[in-house]
Amino acid sequence: MPQIILIALVGAGLWLGWRILRKEMRRVDRELRKAEHDLRAGERPIALEKDPETGVYKPKD
């Protein structure tokens, strides 16, 4: 009888873990889709130029 209880607890833990993992996968997918949409619909990237004196990249005016 203790084996059945142990198997049931392990099964319930696996089921709960799968639900949590699936929820997290959906959340990440939503964020990635939103970021991809924003990237396509957003502005063009800012062009950078390297300052020859300091070697630092700055936005091109």
Phi and psi restraints in degrees (range 20) as a CNS / XPLOR table:
assign (resid 1 and name C) (resid 2 and name N)
       (resid 2 and name CA) (resid 2 and name C) 1.0 -61.0 20.0 2
assign (resid 2 and name N) (resid 2 and name CA)
       (resid 2 and name C) (resid 3 and name N) 1.0 -29.4 20.0 2
assign (resid 2 and name C) (resid 3 and name N)
       (resid 3 and name CA) (resid 3 and name C) 1.0 -65.3 20.0 2
assign (resid 3 and name N) (resid 3 and name CA)
       (resid 3 and name C) (resid 4 and name N) 1.0 -38.7 20.0 2
assign (resid 3 and name C) (resid 4 and name N)
       (resid 4 and name CA) (resid 4 and name C) 1.0 -65.6 20.0 2
assign (resid 4 and name N) (resid 4 and name CA)
       (resid 4 and name C) (resid 5 and name N) 1.0 -41.1 20.0 2
assign (resid 4 and name C) (resid 5 and name N)
       (resid 5 and name CA) (resid 5 and name C) 1.0 -64.6 20.0 2
assign (resid 5 and name N) (resid 5 and name CA)
       (resid 5 and name C) (resid 6 and name N) 1.0 -42.8 20.0 2
assign (resid 5 and name C) (resid 6 and name N)
       (resid 6 and name CA) (resid 6 and name C) 1.0 -62.6 20.0 2
assign (resid 6 and name N) (resid 6 and name CA)
       (resid 6 and name C) (resid 7 and name N) 1.0 -44.6 20.0 2
assign (resid 6 and name C) (resid 7 and name N)
       (resid 7 and name CA) (resid 7 and name C) 1.0 -63.7 20.0 2
assign (resid 7 and name N) (resid 7 and name CA)
       (resid 7 and name C) (resid 8 and name N) 1.0 -39.8 20.0 2
assign (resid 7 and name C) (resid 8 and name N)
       (resid 8 and name CA) (resid 8 and name C) 1.0 -65.2 20.0 2
assign (resid 8 and name N) (resid 8 and name CA)
       (resid 8 and name C) (resid 9 and name N) 1.0 -41.3 20.0 2
assign (resid 8 and name C) (resid 9 and name N)
       (resid 9 and name CA) (resid 9 and name C) 1.0 -65.4 20.0 2
assign (resid 9 and name N) (resid 9 and name CA)
       (resid 9 and name C) (resid 10 and name N) 1.0 -42.7 20.0 2
assign (resid 9 and name C) (resid 10 and name N)
       (resid 10 and name CA) (resid 10 and name C) 1.0 -63.5 20.0 2
assign (resid 10 and name N) (resid 10 and name CA)
       (resid 10 and name C) (resid 11 and name N) 1.0 -43.9 20.0 2
assign (resid 10 and name C) (resid 11 and name N)
       (resid 11 and name CA) (resid 11 and name C) 1.0 -61.1 20.0 2
assign (resid 11 and name N) (resid 11 and name CA)
       (resid 11 and name C) (resid 12 and name N) 1.0 -43.6 20.0 2
assign (resid 11 and name C) (resid 12 and name N)
       (resid 12 and name CA) (resid 12 and name C) 1.0 -64.7 20.0 2
assign (resid 12 and name N) (resid 12 and name CA)
       (resid 12 and name C) (resid 13 and name N) 1.0 -39.0 20.0 2
assign (resid 12 and name C) (resid 13 and name N)
       (resid 13 and name CA) (resid 13 and name C) 1.0 -64.5 20.0 2
assign (resid 13 and name N) (resid 13 and name CA)
       (resid 13 and name C) (resid 14 and name N) 1.0 -41.8 20.0 2
assign (resid 13 and name C) (resid 14 and name N)
       (resid 14 and name CA) (resid 14 and name C) 1.0 -65.2 20.0 2
assign (resid 14 and name N) (resid 14 and name CA)
       (resid 14 and name C) (resid 15 and name N) 1.0 -42.1 20.0 2
assign (resid 14 and name C) (resid 15 and name N)
       (resid 15 and name CA) (resid 15 and name C) 1.0 -62.8 20.0 2
assign (resid 15 and name N) (resid 15 and name CA)
       (resid 15 and name C) (resid 16 and name N) 1.0 -45.5 20.0 2
assign (resid 15 and name C) (resid 16 and name N)
       (resid 16 and name CA) (resid 16 and name C) 1.0 -64.0 20.0 2
assign (resid 16 and name N) (resid 16 and name CA)
       (resid 16 and name C) (resid 17 and name N) 1.0 -42.6 20.0 2
assign (resid 16 and name C) (resid 17 and name N)
       (resid 17 and name CA) (resid 17 and name C) 1.0 -61.0 20.0 2
assign (resid 17 and name N) (resid 17 and name CA)
       (resid 17 and name C) (resid 18 and name N) 1.0 -41.4 20.0 2
assign (resid 17 and name C) (resid 18 and name N)
       (resid 18 and name CA) (resid 18 and name C) 1.0 -64.0 20.0 2
assign (resid 18 and name N) (resid 18 and name CA)
       (resid 18 and name C) (resid 19 and name N) 1.0 -40.6 20.0 2
assign (resid 18 and name C) (resid 19 and name N)
       (resid 19 and name CA) (resid 19 and name C) 1.0 -63.6 20.0 2
assign (resid 19 and name N) (resid 19 and name CA)
       (resid 19 and name C) (resid 20 and name N) 1.0 -41.8 20.0 2
assign (resid 19 and name C) (resid 20 and name N)
       (resid 20 and name CA) (resid 20 and name C) 1.0 -66.0 20.0 2
assign (resid 20 and name N) (resid 20 and name CA)
       (resid 20 and name C) (resid 21 and name N) 1.0 -43.8 20.0 2
assign (resid 20 and name C) (resid 21 and name N)
       (resid 21 and name CA) (resid 21 and name C) 1.0 -62.7 20.0 2
assign (resid 21 and name N) (resid 21 and name CA)
       (resid 21 and name C) (resid 22 and name N) 1.0 -43.2 20.0 2
assign (resid 21 and name C) (resid 22 and name N)
       (resid 22 and name CA) (resid 22 and name C) 1.0 -64.0 20.0 2
assign (resid 22 and name N) (resid 22 and name CA)
       (resid 22 and name C) (resid 23 and name N) 1.0 -39.8 20.0 2
assign (resid 22 and name C) (resid 23 and name N)
       (resid 23 and name CA) (resid 23 and name C) 1.0 -62.8 20.0 2
assign (resid 23 and name N) (resid 23 and name CA)
       (resid 23 and name C) (resid 24 and name N) 1.0 -42.7 20.0 2
assign (resid 23 and name C) (resid 24 and name N)
       (resid 24 and name CA) (resid 24 and name C) 1.0 -66.5 20.0 2
assign (resid 24 and name N) (resid 24 and name CA)
       (resid 24 and name C) (resid 25 and name N) 1.0 -39.5 20.0 2
assign (resid 24 and name C) (resid 25 and name N)
       (resid 25 and name CA) (resid 25 and name C) 1.0 -63.2 20.0 2
assign (resid 25 and name N) (resid 25 and name CA)
       (resid 25 and name C) (resid 26 and name N) 1.0 -39.8 20.0 2
assign (resid 25 and name C) (resid 26 and name N)
       (resid 26 and name CA) (resid 26 and name C) 1.0 -65.7 20.0 2
assign (resid 26 and name N) (resid 26 and name CA)
       (resid 26 and name C) (resid 27 and name N) 1.0 -40.4 20.0 2
assign (resid 26 and name C) (resid 27 and name N)
       (resid 27 and name CA) (resid 27 and name C) 1.0 -62.8 20.0 2
assign (resid 27 and name N) (resid 27 and name CA)
       (resid 27 and name C) (resid 28 and name N) 1.0 -45.1 20.0 2
assign (resid 27 and name C) (resid 28 and name N)
       (resid 28 and name CA) (resid 28 and name C) 1.0 -64.8 20.0 2
assign (resid 28 and name N) (resid 28 and name CA)
       (resid 28 and name C) (resid 29 and name N) 1.0 -40.3 20.0 2
assign (resid 28 and name C) (resid 29 and name N)
       (resid 29 and name CA) (resid 29 and name C) 1.0 -61.4 20.0 2
assign (resid 29 and name N) (resid 29 and name CA)
       (resid 29 and name C) (resid 30 and name N) 1.0 -42.6 20.0 2
assign (resid 29 and name C) (resid 30 and name N)
       (resid 30 and name CA) (resid 30 and name C) 1.0 -60.9 20.0 2
assign (resid 30 and name N) (resid 30 and name CA)
       (resid 30 and name C) (resid 31 and name N) 1.0 -43.9 20.0 2
assign (resid 30 and name C) (resid 31 and name N)
       (resid 31 and name CA) (resid 31 and name C) 1.0 -63.9 20.0 2
assign (resid 31 and name N) (resid 31 and name CA)
       (resid 31 and name C) (resid 32 and name N) 1.0 -42.0 20.0 2
assign (resid 31 and name C) (resid 32 and name N)
       (resid 32 and name CA) (resid 32 and name C) 1.0 -65.7 20.0 2
assign (resid 32 and name N) (resid 32 and name CA)
       (resid 32 and name C) (resid 33 and name N) 1.0 -42.0 20.0 2
assign (resid 32 and name C) (resid 33 and name N)
       (resid 33 and name CA) (resid 33 and name C) 1.0 -64.3 20.0 2
assign (resid 33 and name N) (resid 33 and name CA)
       (resid 33 and name C) (resid 34 and name N) 1.0 -40.0 20.0 2
assign (resid 33 and name C) (resid 34 and name N)
       (resid 34 and name CA) (resid 34 and name C) 1.0 -65.2 20.0 2
assign (resid 34 and name N) (resid 34 and name CA)
       (resid 34 and name C) (resid 35 and name N) 1.0 -43.6 20.0 2
assign (resid 34 and name C) (resid 35 and name N)
       (resid 35 and name CA) (resid 35 and name C) 1.0 -63.9 20.0 2
assign (resid 35 and name N) (resid 35 and name CA)
       (resid 35 and name C) (resid 36 and name N) 1.0 -40.1 20.0 2
assign (resid 35 and name C) (resid 36 and name N)
       (resid 36 and name CA) (resid 36 and name C) 1.0 -64.8 20.0 2
assign (resid 36 and name N) (resid 36 and name CA)
       (resid 36 and name C) (resid 37 and name N) 1.0 -42.4 20.0 2
assign (resid 36 and name C) (resid 37 and name N)
       (resid 37 and name CA) (resid 37 and name C) 1.0 -63.5 20.0 2
assign (resid 37 and name N) (resid 37 and name CA)
       (resid 37 and name C) (resid 38 and name N) 1.0 -45.3 20.0 2
assign (resid 37 and name C) (resid 38 and name N)
       (resid 38 and name CA) (resid 38 and name C) 1.0 -62.2 20.0 2
assign (resid 38 and name N) (resid 38 and name CA)
       (resid 38 and name C) (resid 39 and name N) 1.0 -36.7 20.0 2
assign (resid 38 and name C) (resid 39 and name N)
       (resid 39 and name CA) (resid 39 and name C) 1.0 -66.3 20.0 2
assign (resid 39 and name N) (resid 39 and name CA)
       (resid 39 and name C) (resid 40 and name N) 1.0 -42.0 20.0 2
assign (resid 39 and name C) (resid 40 and name N)
       (resid 40 and name CA) (resid 40 and name C) 1.0 -71.6 20.0 2
assign (resid 40 and name N) (resid 40 and name CA)
       (resid 40 and name C) (resid 41 and name N) 1.0 -35.9 20.0 2
assign (resid 40 and name C) (resid 41 and name N)
       (resid 41 and name CA) (resid 41 and name C) 1.0 -90.2 20.0 2
assign (resid 41 and name N) (resid 41 and name CA)
       (resid 41 and name C) (resid 42 and name N) 1.0 -12.7 20.0 2
assign (resid 41 and name C) (resid 42 and name N)
       (resid 42 and name CA) (resid 42 and name C) 1.0 -79.3 20.0 2
assign (resid 42 and name N) (resid 42 and name CA)
       (resid 42 and name C) (resid 43 and name N) 1.0 -171.6 20.0 2
assign (resid 42 and name C) (resid 43 and name N)
       (resid 43 and name CA) (resid 43 and name C) 1.0 -73.9 20.0 2
assign (resid 43 and name N) (resid 43 and name CA)
       (resid 43 and name C) (resid 44 and name N) 1.0 166.5 20.0 2
assign (resid 43 and name C) (resid 44 and name N)
       (resid 44 and name CA) (resid 44 and name C) 1.0 -70.9 20.0 2
assign (resid 44 and name N) (resid 44 and name CA)
       (resid 44 and name C) (resid 45 and name N) 1.0 153.1 20.0 2
assign (resid 44 and name C) (resid 45 and name N)
       (resid 45 and name CA) (resid 45 and name C) 1.0 -63.0 20.0 2
assign (resid 45 and name N) (resid 45 and name CA)
       (resid 45 and name C) (resid 46 and name N) 1.0 151.6 20.0 2
assign (resid 45 and name C) (resid 46 and name N)
       (resid 46 and name CA) (resid 46 and name C) 1.0 -79.2 20.0 2
assign (resid 46 and name N) (resid 46 and name CA)
       (resid 46 and name C) (resid 47 and name N) 1.0 129.2 20.0 2
assign (resid 46 and name C) (resid 47 and name N)
       (resid 47 and name CA) (resid 47 and name C) 1.0 -74.9 20.0 2
assign (resid 47 and name N) (resid 47 and name CA)
       (resid 47 and name C) (resid 48 and name N) 1.0 138.3 20.0 2
assign (resid 47 and name C) (resid 48 and name N)
       (resid 48 and name CA) (resid 48 and name C) 1.0 -114.2 20.0 2
assign (resid 48 and name N) (resid 48 and name CA)
       (resid 48 and name C) (resid 49 and name N) 1.0 151.3 20.0 2
assign (resid 48 and name C) (resid 49 and name N)
       (resid 49 and name CA) (resid 49 and name C) 1.0 -133.3 20.0 2
assign (resid 49 and name N) (resid 49 and name CA)
       (resid 49 and name C) (resid 50 and name N) 1.0 146.4 20.0 2
assign (resid 49 and name C) (resid 50 and name N)
       (resid 50 and name CA) (resid 50 and name C) 1.0 -88.8 20.0 2
assign (resid 50 and name N) (resid 50 and name CA)
       (resid 50 and name C) (resid 51 and name N) 1.0 130.3 20.0 2
assign (resid 50 and name C) (resid 51 and name N)
       (resid 51 and name CA) (resid 51 and name C) 1.0 -77.5 20.0 2
assign (resid 51 and name N) (resid 51 and name CA)
       (resid 51 and name C) (resid 52 and name N) 1.0 118.2 20.0 2
assign (resid 51 and name C) (resid 52 and name N)
       (resid 52 and name CA) (resid 52 and name C) 1.0 -65.0 20.0 2
assign (resid 52 and name N) (resid 52 and name CA)
       (resid 52 and name C) (resid 53 and name N) 1.0 -26.6 20.0 2
assign (resid 52 and name C) (resid 53 and name N)
       (resid 53 and name CA) (resid 53 and name C) 1.0 -77.4 20.0 2
assign (resid 53 and name N) (resid 53 and name CA)
       (resid 53 and name C) (resid 54 and name N) 1.0 -45.8 20.0 2
assign (resid 53 and name C) (resid 54 and name N)
       (resid 54 and name CA) (resid 54 and name C) 1.0 -99.6 20.0 2
assign (resid 54 and name N) (resid 54 and name CA)
       (resid 54 and name C) (resid 55 and name N) 1.0 -21.6 20.0 2
assign (resid 54 and name C) (resid 55 and name N)
       (resid 55 and name CA) (resid 55 and name C) 1.0 78.7 20.0 2
assign (resid 55 and name N) (resid 55 and name CA)
       (resid 55 and name C) (resid 56 and name N) 1.0 13.2 20.0 2
assign (resid 55 and name C) (resid 56 and name N)
       (resid 56 and name CA) (resid 56 and name C) 1.0 -97.9 20.0 2
assign (resid 56 and name N) (resid 56 and name CA)
       (resid 56 and name C) (resid 57 and name N) 1.0 138.2 20.0 2
assign (resid 56 and name C) (resid 57 and name N)
       (resid 57 and name CA) (resid 57 and name C) 1.0 -83.2 20.0 2
assign (resid 57 and name N) (resid 57 and name CA)
       (resid 57 and name C) (resid 58 and name N) 1.0 135.4 20.0 2
assign (resid 57 and name C) (resid 58 and name N)
       (resid 58 and name CA) (resid 58 and name C) 1.0 -131.0 20.0 2
assign (resid 58 and name N) (resid 58 and name CA)
       (resid 58 and name C) (resid 59 and name N) 1.0 156.4 20.0 2
assign (resid 58 and name C) (resid 59 and name N)
       (resid 59 and name CA) (resid 59 and name C) 1.0 -61.6 20.0 2
assign (resid 59 and name N) (resid 59 and name CA)
       (resid 59 and name C) (resid 60 and name N) 1.0 138.1 20.0 2
assign (resid 59 and name C) (resid 60 and name N)
       (resid 60 and name CA) (resid 60 and name C) 1.0 -75.7 20.0 2
assign (resid 60 and name N) (resid 60 and name CA)
       (resid 60 and name C) (resid 61 and name N) 1.0 132.4 20.0 2
